[in-house]
Each structure stands twice: as structure tokens, then as C-alpha cells.
Amino acid sequence: MAVRWYSVVVDCKDVRAQAGWWAEAIGWRPAYEADDEVVLVPPHALTDRARKLAVEERGPELTFVPVPEGKSVKNRLHMDLAPRAHDDQAAEVQRLLDLGAVRVDVGQGPEVTWVVLADPEGNEFCVLSPRD
């Protein structure tokens, strides 16, 4: 028997602000909200059809929980986001910057095809080249 990937948990200072930022960034919606936890899921996960899927066919959640300390070092785990094949990477990077992301240099060099950004609390993520 194997376990299933249930959630990615993001530690943060401001749970609601971080969850709101990520909801806007990736187009996911809150499935659960409390003062100490917000859970985001893809929009299709909130439909009656999705609720009938076997648990093995459901995607993971993105869960935000509070921690007292701020981020102090580079992430050991990060998310890779990708525009669709017909979308523009530069436009998507600009949209995320306009939402409050910042560019981050983690030593990636100028020749890479991805862009490293950080969310408002400093968590790094990558925006890959367009793909499906």
C-alpha cells in the first residue's frame, strides 16, 4: 500500500494574505478557511463531479498555516508554475510581479529558461517556459 499526496503546506506569518495571494496567482479557490488555516484547491475540485472521484484521482491541496518566525533561508522545496503552451511567460511573470511577487537570484544564471520569483513572504517559486 502507498500513501497519497494530500497537501503542500506553506508556513506563513499572515495566513489569509498568503492564501489570498496564491489564490489570485494560480486561480485556485478556498475550500476551507479559519484563522489558523486556509486550504486552496483547483476550481474543479469544488464541483459535485470532483467530489465523486476516487481519492487517488484527486489532486493535492495547498494549505497555509501560521508560524511565528519569518522565512530566513532559501526554500528546500518550491513550486514550479508553467503558463500554457499558447501563453506568454513574460506576461505571466509580469502579472505575478504586479500581484506582489519579486524577482529572486538563487544562482540560476542568465541562460536558464525559467524565472525565479518569491511570493510576498519570500517563498521562492519558478515560472517555467510555456507548456501543456
C-alpha positions in Angstrom: 0.0 0.0 0.0 1.2 3.5 -0.8 0.3 6.8 0.7 -1.1 9.6 -1.4 0.0 13.1 -1.8 -2.6 15.1 0.2 -1.4 18.6 0.6 1.5 21.0 0.3 1.7 23.1 3.5 3.0 26.6 3.4 4.2 28.1 6.7 3.5 31.8 6.8 3.1 34.9 9.1 -0.2 36.0 7.6 -2.3 33.0 6.6 -5.2 34.9 4.9 -2.9 37.3 3.0 -0.7 34.4 1.7 -3.6 32.2 0.8 -5.3 35.2 -1.0 -2.1 35.9 -2.9 -1.7 32.4 -4.1 -5.4 32.0 -4.9 -5.0 35.0 -7.2 -1.7 33.8 -8.6 -2.8 30.3 -9.6 -6.6 30.7 -9.8 -7.4 28.3 -7.0 -10.2 28.7 -4.5 -10.6 28.4 -0.8 -12.1 25.0 0.3 -11.6 25.7 4.0 -10.9 29.0 5.9 -10.2 29.5 9.6 -7.9 31.9 11.5 -5.2 29.3 11.7 -5.6 27.6 8.3 -6.7 28.2 4.8 -6.9 25.4 2.2 -6.9 26.1 -1.5 -8.0 23.7 -4.2 -8.3 23.9 -8.0 -11.8 25.3 -9.0 -12.8 21.9 -10.5 -12.2 20.3 -7.1 -15.3 22.2 -5.7 -17.7 20.7 -8.2 -20.1 17.8 -7.4 -18.3 15.7 -10.1 -15.0 16.1 -8.4 -16.4 15.0 -5.0 -17.3 11.7 -6.6 -13.8 11.0 -7.8 -11.8 8.3 -6.0 -9.4 9.8 -3.6 -6.5 8.6 -5.7 -7.7 10.7 -8.6 -8.0 14.0 -6.6 -5.2 16.4 -6.7 -3.3 17.8 -3.7 -4.4 20.9 -1.7 -2.3 23.9 -0.9 -2.6 24.6 2.8 -1.5 27.8 4.6 -0.8 27.6 8.4 0.7 30.2 10.7 4.2 30.1 12.2 5.7 32.7 14.5 9.0 33.2 12.6 9.7 34.6 9.2 11.5 32.9 6.4 15.3 33.1 6.7 16.9 30.8 4.1 16.3 29.5 0.6 13.4 27.0 0.3 14.4 23.3 0.2 11.2 22.7 -1.7 9.5 25.0 -4.2 6.7 25.1 -6.7 7.2 25.3 -10.5 4.4 27.1 -12.3 4.0 27.0 -16.0 2.0 29.1 -18.5 0.0 27.1 -21.1 1.7 26.3 -24.4 0.0 29.2 -26.1 0.6 31.8 -23.3 3.4 34.2 -22.8 5.9 33.5 -20.0 7.0 37.2 -19.8 3.4 38.3 -19.5 2.7 35.8 -16.8 5.8 36.8 -14.9 4.7 40.5 -15.1 1.2 39.5 -13.8 2.8 37.9 -10.8 5.1 40.8 -10.2 2.1 43.1 -10.4 0.4 41.0 -7.7 3.4 41.5 -5.4 6.0 38.8 -6.3 9.6 39.8 -6.6 12.5 38.5 -8.7 15.0 36.4 -6.9 18.5 35.3 -7.7 19.3 31.9 -6.4 22.3 31.4 -8.7 20.2 30.3 -11.7 22.3 32.2 -14.3 21.2 34.1 -17.4 20.9 31.1 -19.7 18.0 29.3 -17.9 14.5 29.2 -19.4 12.7 29.8 -16.1 12.3 32.8 -13.9 12.7 32.6 -10.2 10.3 34.7 -8.1 9.3 34.9 -4.5 5.8 35.4 -3.0 5.1 38.3 -0.6 6.6 36.4 2.3 9.7 35.4 0.4 8.9 31.8 -0.6 10.7 31.1 -3.9 8.9 29.6 -6.9 9.7 29.2 -10.6 7.8 30.3 -13.7 8.7 27.8 -16.4 8.6 28.3 -20.1 5.1 27.7 -21.6 3.9 24.0 -21.8 0.9 21.8 -21.6 
